[in-house]
Amino acid sequence: MRALLLAMLCCAFADSGAQEDPGATTPEPTPGPDPVTDMEAVRVVGERSPADPFAFRNPVEVEATAFSRHWDEPPSLEEIGMRGGLVQIAINKGLEVTAAGIRRLPGWRNPVQGAIARPPPLDDEQAARAARLHDPGATTP
């Protein structure tokens, strides 16, 4: 599609150049501001895959429940290939089970810690002095 459009544009410009009179003089540009052309906004949309007319479209939207949130659908053969194969999936599952067991050990602390507010950089006296120094009408101390 893009190649066809490009070929049509090339042919259009080639034909327009061939129709000009070779003996005609080109007008000299007048000095002044360059004309600026405002173009309209262009929206680029990627190619969409065609909709499957035989696919089931459920007309009812159902919210997630406690059961569906914890349900892990078994991967398809394509997903197994995309995840690195059966061996890699088994290694990842083993690491998940190990991490869950470690989190249950007594004394385990989550590495993510809550934010602690730091003290202000200036105390009251220093803040007042800074305000006096930045005031344009005040004299220096």
PyMOL commands that set and color helices and strands:
alter all, ss='L'
color gray80, all
select helices_A, chain A and resi 2-18+66-69+77-82+86-103+124-134
alter helices_A, ss='H'
color red, helices_A
deselect
rebuild
show_as cartoon
